[in-house]
Amino acid sequence: MTMLTPRTPARLAPPGRGRRERKAAELESRTRRVGEQLAGFSARPGAQVLQDLSATPGGLTHAEAALRLERHGANVVAHERAPRWWVRLAKAFRNPFIGVLVFLAAVMWWQDPADPGVVILSVMVGVSGLLRFWQEFRSGRAADALKELVTTTCAVQRRAGGGAGAATVEVPMDQVVPGDVVKLAAGDLIPADLRLITAKDLMVGQAALSGESLPVAKADAPPRSAGGTPTEDLGQFETTDPVEADNLVLMGTSVTSGTATGVVVATGADTYFGSMAGSLVGERPQTNFDNGVRKVSFLLIRFMLVMVPVVFAINGLTKGDWDEAFLFGIAVAVGLTPEMLPMVVSANLARGAVAMSQRKVVVKRLNAIQNLGAMDVLCTDKTGTLTEDRIVLDRYLDVHGNEDDEVLEYGYLNSHFQTGLRNLMDQAVINRVDEAEEVVVDARFSMVDEIPFDFARRRMSVVLDRNSIVGAPGRPEHVMITKGAVEEVLDLCTHVRDRGRRVELTGQLRSHVTRIAEDHNRRGLRVLAVATRTMSSPRDTYSVADEEQLTLVGFLAFLDPPKADAARALQGLADKGIAVKVVTGDNDLVAARVCADVGIDVGHVVLGAEIDALDDAALRALAARTTVFAKVNPVQKARIVRALQAGGHTVGFLGDGINDAAALRDADVGISVDTAVDIAKESADIILLEKDLTVLERGVIQGRTTFGNTIKYIKMTASSNFGNVFSVLVASAFIPFQPMLAIMLLVQNLVYDIAQLATPWDRMDEEYLRKPRNWDAKGIGRFMVCIGPISSVFDIAMFVIMWNVFGADSEADQALFQSGWFIEGLLSQTLIVHMIRTRKIPFIQSRASWPVMVMTVLAVLTGLYLPFSPLAASLGFVPLPAGYFPWLIGVLLAYCALTQLLKTLYIRRFGTWL
């Protein structure tokens, strides 16, 4: 297999492209360079590799290892460390709106250090930042607690020097150096990138790097090396991909069965794993949430920068008191600013994180909660997510493709009696047979000899004695049972078992059985052939030469079965507007089979090699119409994520392997699991305690609820504040005194904002939760302009009532006017919460949660009480006459009725509300 033309950093990220594209280009360039170096070690004979590394089959001396450790450094890869607590604390306050509040507080303090507004704004800023800091700090500690160190040492051959022989010693993995000879056995993690020197029955699980669900066979020498023999290590030339090289085992993978020795050719950042990890450290790319908050914040800031100077100018020109006009302008700025926004957003996210933790979801970064709710495309691997992440025997077939118990029996005998380490497929065969049948088998058969599996033959055989029960007394009957790769076993067969008869394997019949095996391979199953031979001259020992004149019995077909609830979980995500795309390193046949089994419309499966041939624009179009991607490497996974984002999607990525880390980092929300490799968990924003799409679906609902409550506060407060300021603008132009004192504006906003602290505990309508939700700064601005002035209509109506009905038409009676408008403004702001929180009819079709109801009542009672309280005089209030309250009720009812009418028209016109 040959590699395609390298995509250089310049080609991937021309001048002017973003930092993320440059890092992606660096990742691909570095990974490709390391891959080429490893391929070079694979192609050279083992003896040459040892010579090039100045190493020996017996390993390094302790002194040589110490020198190399000093020269090459510790065998560790770059990984993202949690920031110090003070750095995390500072970042919690990095928000454009917090900057506005700090600026307003500074101006107010400069004007009057004793102004209570300074304290109010400072408290809001402090609580917002500290709440975010504490929740992320706690979540970070919970994520760290999920990391489990599987092993810390490995077996290395070291020599004492002076001609002393080699001894096997356990050394910490971070002290392995190039040239070390490492001994591997089942269960070991591969400590570095190794070139195999010897190997016996070696099977390596490399799903973390390649995504392949089944372990792959590795060997020191291939069956057909260039110019060599199956037993001669002259290097391998079939591939330049180090993951596919048969004589390389890479850091981050593990031994599932067999034994081997290998020489370390790369450590730390120079390994294939390390080349990917290096680009995953540093500032993370901006996500959907970050961009949305920034746009909304600057929208509100622009409104403030337009309205405040106008109010200041009108007040100064009409009243002649520019100092008072400046103070009032600052108060208007505070009134127009949703000063509780940072705190409400932080409270919403923290509340969401706590709720998700109760649903087996750990949130490492609070912003990811909203991204999870906004997600409309989920990219996921299949292994463990759509499948059970285990190998089962799916079917046992005769030579015509029909299920046949005899095939299962022979397959079981082969797996049961072998003495070597059983691989996952052997275990799957054994698991298919009942314990009672095992007892019978042990009574009927006894072991005579076995011919172990090796990489060259790709099969193994056992020879059993079944004479004691079945054969005639005194005449032992030995039967050889061979199981292995279809092509290799079929080459040794001269007959087949056809409906109980032994018939000759003709050319036509050979083609027929080959098509049966290939057909099941195309369906995504791993197929092994089973054949037998009754030995005419029984003896005590047998060899490879006896594996001839076999009779083909049939086939065993294995797969990683789909989860029972995967189809339902996928349908649940689809019902909520989330398209699932499968992005796997496994082969296309297996991926297509699994996806079809769980109800995914597969269509054309795109391979990684096709992606390399496309530019970004072409990949964007391809990614939009493709459901399944197979045989993709880490760089290609990240490119798919970026292509979908460029198409306007909010992308989530669910992965647990080393090869998923780059895509997890680039996605709007990276999702991993508690059993993932550390680098995947470090790159993720959210960690699932169960690798289950149902758990993820519940997280999506919580994310949308969190976002809905946040956007609810923004629209309620921004439109209400805009209406209030618009009312102030009108009043300033026509009324010879200030319609409300600065302190009154601050108190009104404080009472209203405290009431809104219950917003995170509100519920969302089911209809709202069915679709992904995104930040829409333009929609918020439109909402403010369309809905905000409704309150101004009734504010002006209250002006007219106070002016004409109650005679508050002069500076002497301005306190009465201001008190009347204060109550009407606060109560209308508070009640309108229930009008805006739902697109339905409030209180009838949709009711707020009890915390919101309680805070609404408290805010209303506070507003009614203040003009009659002991604080009234200090705040500028006067008691209102009893005749005021019927007018107030009439204005509020008319306000609610008009708002409901215009809400219906707004939804009909724009198709949205929140």
PyMOL commands that set and color helices and strands:
alter all, ss='L'
color gray80, all
select helices_A, chain A and resi 9-12+19-43+46-52+62-72+85-92+96-111+116-145+173-175+207-210+268-270+272-280+288-319+322-336+341-357+367-374+405-417+424-431+435-444+486-490+507-522+544-546+566-575+588-597+608-612+616-625+634-646+658-666+678-683+693-734+742-761+768-770+777-805+811-836+850-868+872-875+884-910
alter helices_A, ss='H'
color red, helices_A
select strands_A, chain A and resi 60-61+153-159+166-172+181-184+193-205+216-218+248-249+254-266+361-363+377-380+392-397+446-451+459-465+478-485+493-498+501-504+526-535+550-559+579-583+606-607+628-630+651-654+669-673+686-688
alter strands_A, ss='S'
color yellow, strands_A
deselect
rebuild
show_as cartoon
